[in-house]
């Protein structure tokens, strides 16, 4: 697809002068791997022009990296010698870091290591760009509003794993202030995120002890994913500054709650009119909205692999009462995979509640948009609203019970993988299957059987 034109030398030199005037001497270039871990490099401002012209060199094997630091084997994809890729700073995303004086931050786009090299198909940001490309030609925008939850932990050498939940009290859902947040972590974090310019709107304490939710402003799909990625990186970094740990793990404690990644989605036309709203349509939804929902329901098993990407993810699905048990939908139901909020008019939207907070925002949004577009193109109506447990078992597709089953569903869904890109999909599935095998190897047979039953 068409890539943004790189900045000219004069533009970069003018930017360097402006940064120097602001007291900024370092630019942090950041990009996500497939596991949503941030990768990057700090460069001194004097070297920014060269970095923009030639890119920053990294090993392409980073997209095959596993959680334990190995490199997963990808069938038919040889990277002998771990060759280079060049990461080019996206200066349109450059912003001073509010909590790190003298440092500005921007996203980076990985490309082939040649002049004018193409974007890498396995780059999560590029996967999303490829999926939303038809929106530009159709003059339709897919608008996404991310909601993310996380747990904040205090160091505790005596505790299993060395961490305990921050705050010390439970039952603080939908609350604010010092009751469950004695050090005002939420306020401090929200202020920093506001100055970072990623569209933070509100935040509150959640159901779990030491758990928080912060909402981001709805925006065009790529920008929304950028903001969600930067949000996760920033929250972790701010927690480190406090001497704490922020985790986006789906279910980090056996006796605690889970962290979701809910995505509100709608479509607008060139004039900004909400294309999901139709007061005369069933449930106040337009045909486009109903078709989009049908697409999400039809591709739900495959989407699970992207939105619930870890072994731990399947301790949330079907166990948390606010997490889905099947690919179903309902009107203002928080136990459904797709919830239709009560708002209509410009606020008409679908809420996909499938994902957990460990998901890579770019891949989660890419899967959402790809399935939505497939549904709109197929023009199929969804089944009537209802819970999977209350209806014929054939009405709604069951969700995979573990990561291996989810990966099988993704691999089998050729419509979805065609949209995401076969190259990316092959690398992603191989890496996640490696993680699942390692999980099987490192637990006892009894533990694995118990986990599989719970999942």
Secondary structure, 3 states (H helix, E strand, C coil): CCCCCCCCHHHHHHHHHHHHHCCCCEEEEEEECCCCCEEEEEEEHHHHHHHHHHCEEEEHHHHHECCCCCECCCCCCCCCCCCEEEEEEEEEEEEECCCCCCEEEEEEEEECCCCCCCECCCCHHHHHHHHHHHHHHHCCEEEEEEEEEEEEEEECCCCHHHEEECCCCCCCCCECCCCCCCCCHHHHHHHHHHHHCCCEEEEEECCCCCEEEEEECCEEHHHHHHHHHHHHHHHHHHHHHCCEEEECCCCCCCCCCCCEEEEEEEEECCCCCECCECCCCHHHECHHHHHHHHHHHHCHHHHHHHHCCCHHHHHCCCCCCCCCCECCEEECCCCCCEEECCCCHHHCCEEECCCECCCCHHHHHHHHHHHHHHHHHHCCCCCCCECHHHCCCCCCCECCCCHHHHHHHHHHCHHHHHHHCHHHHHHHHHHHHHHHHHHHHHCCHHHHHHHHHHC
